Amino acid sequence: MPYIPKPYKFGIALSGGGARGIVHIGVLEALHKYGIRPEIISGASAGALVGVFYAAGMEPMQILELVKANKMVKMFKWQLPSNGLIDIKKVLSLLEQNIETDDFAGLKKPFYCSVVNLNSGHSEIKHEGKLFQWVLASASIPIIFEPQIIDGNSYVDGGLLNNLPVDCIRDQCQILIGVHVNHNGPEENISGLKNVAERTFRLAMSQNVRGSLAKCDFVIDPPETRKYNTFDFKKADEIFRIGFEETEKRILEMFDSIDLNQVVLEKNRKVVNDI
């Protein structure tokens, strides 16, 4: 079978996690510092939001300022429960104001978005056609946000079934970086409805990322993310630093274990194929 070279050197998959998704911005900024600029992006929920702005051409620090300037924690309009507790429409305005074209094809880098179709019960990946509706759907955490009705179907947070969408870009990049912002470990004190709900949702999502993490060449999964909840946007600078410092701390490990080895492997495959 002929060897088909992968078109992109670096790809990055960004998990969901609410405000913890600000870690992604820190990771991207640290990667930029060392000359690594992912060329293809996938994301779920908060990872889809960060990912789409990055794919649209925004620099990491611009995305961070966008989060802080718009005070994301205050952007959501609480409403009486119907299909959801929060109106996500203000996020649509943010997309419209900062991304020129409501189409995947208008982005500067390929972008793949994880969503869940509540009607079929299946996970889906979107990467073409209308853009904003799918990003909103991917970020619509069940119960908290109202589902997005698209073509007669109800769509919610892609993290519910596929919180680290890697299969859609795995075969397109030589080196795949996975960023997981829902680090799980033993928790001693869990009390109150909010904490119970947060812990339950994290545990549920962790089950669908195990296989995805194994397919990544390099994984960034900072343990410190456990200190923050879904709506801790007011702690944006702290969360950003976690992503930046974790990436910078491990950047040499990334170069040693992935960069050179993977590039050599790709070259060797081509040589073997040409013989």
C-alpha positions in Angstrom: 0.0 0.0 0.0 1.5 3.3 -1.0 2.6 5.7 1.8 0.6 8.8 1.9 2.4 11.6 3.7 0.4 13.5 6.3 -0.3 17.1 5.2 0.2 18.7 8.6 3.2 18.5 11.0 1.4 19.5 14.2 -2.3 19.0 15.1 -4.0 19.7 18.5 -7.1 18.4 20.1 -8.7 20.5 22.8 -11.1 19.0 25.4 -14.1 20.6 27.0 -14.2 21.7 30.6 -15.9 25.1 30.9 -13.6 27.8 32.3 -10.9 25.2 32.6 -10.7 25.4 28.8 -8.7 28.6 29.4 -5.8 26.2 29.9 -5.8 25.7 26.2 -4.9 29.3 25.6 -1.9 29.0 27.9 -0.8 25.8 26.1 -1.0 27.5 22.7 0.9 30.5 23.9 3.7 28.3 25.3 3.8 26.3 22.1 4.1 29.6 20.1 7.0 30.6 22.3 8.9 27.6 21.1 8.0 27.9 17.5 5.2 25.3 17.4 2.0 26.5 15.7 -0.6 23.7 15.3 -1.9 23.7 11.8 -5.1 21.6 12.3 -7.4 21.8 15.3 -10.2 19.8 16.8 -12.3 20.6 19.9 -15.2 19.9 22.1 -17.2 22.4 24.2 -14.8 25.0 25.6 -12.1 23.4 23.5 -14.3 24.1 20.4 -14.6 27.8 21.4 -10.9 28.3 21.9 -10.2 26.2 18.8 -12.4 28.1 16.5 -10.9 31.5 17.5 -7.5 30.0 17.0 -8.4 28.5 13.6 -9.8 31.9 12.6 -6.4 33.4 13.0 -6.4 34.9 16.5 -3.2 34.7 18.6 -3.5 33.0 22.0 -3.1 36.3 23.9 -5.9 37.8 21.8 -8.2 35.0 22.8 -7.3 35.4 26.4 -8.1 39.1 26.2 -11.4 38.3 24.5 -12.4 36.1 27.4 -11.4 38.6 30.0 -12.8 41.7 28.2 -16.2 40.1 27.8 -16.3 38.7 31.3 -17.6 35.4 30.2 -19.0 34.6 33.7 -21.4 37.5 33.2 -22.2 36.9 29.6 -24.7 34.1 30.2 -28.3 35.2 30.9 -29.9 33.0 33.6 -33.5 32.2 32.8 -36.4 30.1 34.1 -35.8 26.4 33.4 -37.2 25.1 30.2 -34.7 23.2 28.2 -31.8 24.8 29.9 -30.9 27.2 32.8 -28.7 29.6 30.7 -29.2 31.4 27.4 -26.1 30.9 25.3 -27.1 33.5 22.6 -24.5 36.0 23.8 -21.8 33.6 22.8 -23.2 33.8 19.3 -22.6 37.6 19.3 -19.0 37.0 20.4 -18.5 34.6 17.4 -20.2 37.1 15.0 -18.0 40.0 16.2 -14.7 38.2 16.0 -15.0 35.7 13.1 -15.5 37.1 9.6 -17.5 34.3 8.0 -20.1 31.9 9.4 -18.5 29.0 7.5 -15.9 26.4 8.2 -14.3 27.2 4.8 -13.7 30.8 5.9 -11.3 29.7 8.7 -7.6 30.0 8.2 -6.9 26.5 9.6 -8.9 23.3 9.4 -11.2 22.9 12.4 -13.2 20.0 13.6 -16.0 20.3 16.1 -17.5 17.6 18.4 -21.3 17.6 19.0 -23.9 15.1 20.3 -27.1 14.5 18.5 -29.7 13.9 21.3 -32.2 12.5 18.9 -30.0 9.8 17.5 -27.9 9.4 20.6 -24.7 9.6 18.6 -21.5 11.7 18.6 -20.9 13.6 15.4 -18.0 15.6 14.0 -18.6 18.8 12.0 -16.1 20.4 9.8 -17.9 22.0 6.9 -20.9 24.3 6.2 -22.3 26.7 8.7 -19.9 27.3 11.5 -21.4 29.2 14.4 -24.4 26.8 15.0 -22.1 23.8 15.5 -19.7 25.7 17.9 -22.7 26.8 20.0 -24.0 23.2 20.0 -20.6 21.8 21.0 -20.6 24.3 24.0 -24.2 23.6 25.1 -23.6 21.7 28.3 -26.8 19.5 28.9 -29.3 21.0 31.4 -27.2 24.1 32.0 -27.5 25.4 28.4 -30.5 25.0 26.1 -29.9 22.5 23.2 -29.3 23.9 19.7 -32.0 22.8 17.3 -30.4 22.2 13.9 -32.2 20.6 11.0 -34.9 19.4 13.3 -32.5 17.7 15.7 -31.4 18.7 19.2 -27.6 19.0 19.7 -25.7 19.4 22.9 -22.1 19.5 24.3 -19.8 17.2 22.3 -17.9 16.4 25.4 -20.8 14.2 26.6 -19.7 11.4 24.2 -16.4 12.6 22.7 -14.6 15.1 24.8 -11.2 14.8 23.1 -12.0 14.4 19.3 -8.8 13.0 17.9 -9.9 10.4 15.3 -11.0 13.2 13.0 -7.4 14.7 12.7 -5.2 11.8 13.8 -4.4 10.7 10.2 -3.8 14.3 9.0 -0.9 15.3 11.2 2.5 13.8 12.0 2.4 14.9 15.6 -0.9 15.1 17.6 -1.0 17.0 20.9 -3.9 16.3 23.2 -4.9 18.8 25.9 -7.2 17.5 28.6 -8.4 20.0 31.2 -10.5 17.6 33.4 -7.8 15.9 35.4 -9.3 13.2 37.6 -8.0 11.8 40.8 -9.3 10.9 44.3 -11.4 13.7 45.9 -11.7 13.7 49.7 -14.4 16.3 50.3 -17.4 16.4 47.9 -20.4 18.2 49.4 -23.2 20.3 48.0 -25.2 19.9 44.9 -22.8 22.0 42.8 -19.8 20.0 43.7 -21.5 16.6 43.3 -22.8 17.6 39.8 -19.3 18.9 38.8 -17.6 15.7 40.0 -20.2 13.5 38.4 -19.9 15.2 35.0 -16.1 15.0 35.1 -16.1 11.3 35.9 -18.6 10.7 33.1 -16.5 12.5 30.5 -13.3 10.9 31.7 -14.6 7.5 30.4 -14.8 8.7 26.8 -11.3 10.3 26.7 -9.2 7.3 27.7 -9.0 5.9 24.2 -8.4 9.3 22.7 -5.5 10.1 25.0 -3.8 6.9 24.0 -3.9 8.0 20.3 -2.1 11.3 21.0 1.7 11.6 20.6 1.9 14.0 23.5 -0.7 14.8 26.3 -1.0 17.8 28.5 -3.3 17.1 31.5 -2.4 19.5 34.3 -3.5 18.2 37.8 -4.1 21.8 39.0 -7.3 22.0 36.9 -9.1 20.1 39.6 -9.1 23.3 41.7 -11.4 25.1 39.3 -15.1 24.7 38.4 -16.9 25.2 35.1 -17.7 28.8 35.7 -14.5 30.1 37.2 -13.9 32.6 34.3 -13.0 35.3 36.8 -9.8 33.3 37.4 -8.8 33.4 33.8 -5.2 34.6 34.4 -4.6 31.8 36.9 -6.0 29.1 34.6 -4.1 30.5 31.7 -0.8 30.2 33.7 -1.5 26.6 34.5 -1.6 25.7 30.8 1.4 27.9 29.9 3.6 26.7 32.8 2.7 23.0 32.3 3.6 23.2 28.6 6.8 25.1 29.2 7.9 22.7 31.9 7.5 19.8 29.5 8.5 21.3 26.2 11.9 19.6 26.1 10.2 16.3 26.9 7.9 17.0 23.9 10.9 17.7 21.6 12.8 14.7 22.8 10.0 12.1 22.7 8.0 13.3 19.8 9.4 15.9 17.4 12.6 14.3 16.3 11.4 10.7 16.5 8.2 11.3 14.6 9.8 13.3 11.9 12.5 10.7 11.4 9.8 8.0 11.3 7.8 9.9 8.7 11.0 10.3 6.6 11.9 6.6 7.0 8.4 5.6 5.9 8.8 7.6 2.7 12.2 6.2 2.0 10.9 2.6 2.4 8.0 3.4 0.2 10.3 4.8 -2.5 12.6 1.7 -2.6 
